[in-house]
């Protein structure tokens, strides 16, 4: 099983909280004493401790935003800026950030981590954002502009009124900002095939948005013969129940404990609920931190980490998103 180092924790004060649109709230955090904060680079996120609807606490990931330099110009920042989308069907974390959090409040925060960093390439940096996926990509766009790198940003959403940072991005990018608003397109969906065909052979693509967008991009890139290393991504949606999901039993071989995982819960959340302490980070099947060895049972793989051969072997799984195809799994935990 992978090991992970939990980033340092500290307390920050809400210096500013304001509504950007009906779905998105901007929050700026500072040290209570005004001290400098750990540096970060474009694509990085912090973890914020939130209070859920049932009163429990949990951690949520929020990308850091800097529309001037993309986080790359200040080695001693005095504020972190994030944007939070309200999720009506969530467990209450976004509701806490939207409704309960006020200027002057204190939050526990984990230091920046970057699993979605910009890479050098011989061509242009092409960015594709879906909805709140704009947050890390806006910093990437600013970083590219500050460094004189060629960059194009494709930004898709339901309507311009619900798409955050439109004006500053337009000022920053000009014609290199391409906007697709569903309500302006008469039902025409965003053309992923056209975006990929418009890319040069040395361009690199970064995608951040909902799972259906990422799945469509990866499928289209594969169909067009793109090498996997040219597409980099980050999701903003955790695991959700799918049609046909069922409850199953999971046995932990090392401890002898056995639990029933409900149809609408992940293995990871089930273990946490029962007092276990498994390693994890993203909860979206991207990072590989929660990899666990499978001793018995067939896995329904839903991650973006394992290769197809690793999935076919059935020897490991990502417990934050993947499930059992049958009635039982035995894990090396």
Rosetta blueprint (number, residue, H / E / L):
1 X L
2 X L
3 X L
4 X L
5 X L
6 X L
7 X L
8 X L
9 X E
10 X E
11 X E
12 X E
13 X E
14 X E
15 X E
16 X E
17 X E
18 X E
19 X E
20 X E
21 X E
22 X L
23 X L
24 X E
25 X E
26 X E
27 X E
28 X E
29 X E
30 X E
31 X E
32 X L
33 X L
34 X L
35 X L
36 X L
37 X L
38 X L
39 X L
40 X L
41 X L
42 X L
43 X L
44 X L
45 X E
46 X E
47 X E
48 X E
49 X E
50 X E
51 X E
52 X L
53 X L
54 X L
55 X L
56 X L
57 X E
58 X E
59 X E
60 X E
61 X E
62 X E
63 X E
64 X L
65 X L
66 X L
67 X L
68 X L
69 X L
70 X L
71 X L
72 X L
73 X L
74 X L
75 X L
76 X L
77 X L
78 X L
79 X L
80 X E
81 X E
82 X E
83 X E
84 X E
85 X E
86 X L
87 X L
88 X L
89 X L
90 X L
91 X L
92 X L
93 X H
94 X H
95 X H
96 X H
97 X H
98 X H
99 X H
100 X H
101 X L
102 X L
103 X L
104 X L
105 X L
106 X E
107 X E
108 X E
109 X E
110 X E
111 X E
112 X E
113 X E
114 X L
115 X L
116 X L
117 X L
118 X L
119 X L
120 X L
121 X L
122 X L
123 X L
124 X L
125 X E
126 X E
127 X E
128 X E
129 X E
130 X E
131 X H
132 X H
133 X H
134 X H
135 X H
136 X H
137 X H
138 X H
139 X H
140 X H
141 X H
142 X H
143 X H
144 X H
145 X H
146 X H
147 X H
148 X L
149 X L
150 X L
151 X E
152 X E
153 X E
154 X E
155 X E
156 X E
157 X E
158 X L
159 X L
160 X H
161 X H
162 X H
163 X L
164 X L
165 X L
166 X H
167 X H
168 X H
169 X H
170 X H
171 X H
172 X H
173 X H
174 X H
175 X H
176 X H
177 X E
178 X E
179 X E
180 X E
181 X E
182 X H
183 X H
184 X H
185 X L
186 X L
187 X L
188 X L
189 X L
190 X L
191 X L
192 X H
193 X H
194 X H
195 X H
196 X H
197 X H
198 X L
199 X L
200 X L
201 X L
202 X L
203 X L
204 X E
205 X E
206 X E
207 X E
208 X E
209 X E
210 X L
211 X H
212 X H
213 X H
214 X H
215 X H
216 X H
217 X H
218 X H
219 X H
220 X H
221 X H
222 X H
223 X H
224 X L
225 X L
226 X L
227 X L
228 X H
229 X H
230 X H
231 X E
232 X E
233 X E
234 X E
235 X E
236 X L
237 X L
238 X L
239 X L
240 X L
241 X L
242 X L
243 X L
244 X L
245 X L
246 X L
247 X L
248 X E
249 X E
250 X E
251 X E
252 X E
253 X L
254 X L
255 X L
256 X L
257 X L
258 X E
259 X E
260 X E
261 X E
262 X L
263 X L
264 X L
265 X L
266 X L
267 X H
268 X H
269 X H
270 X H
271 X H
272 X H
273 X H
274 X L
275 X L
276 X L
277 X L
278 X L
279 X L
280 X L
281 X L
282 X L
283 X L
284 X L
285 X L
286 X L
287 X L
288 X L
289 X L
290 X L
291 X E
292 X E
293 X E
294 X E
295 X E
296 X E
297 X L
298 X L
299 X E
300 X E
301 X L
302 X L
303 X L
304 X L
305 X L
306 X L
307 X L
308 X H
309 X H
310 X H
311 X H
312 X H
313 X H
314 X L
315 X L
316 X E
317 X E
318 X E
319 X L
320 X L
321 X L
322 X L
323 X E
324 X E
325 X L
326 X L
327 X L
328 X E
329 X E
330 X E
331 X E
332 X L
333 X L
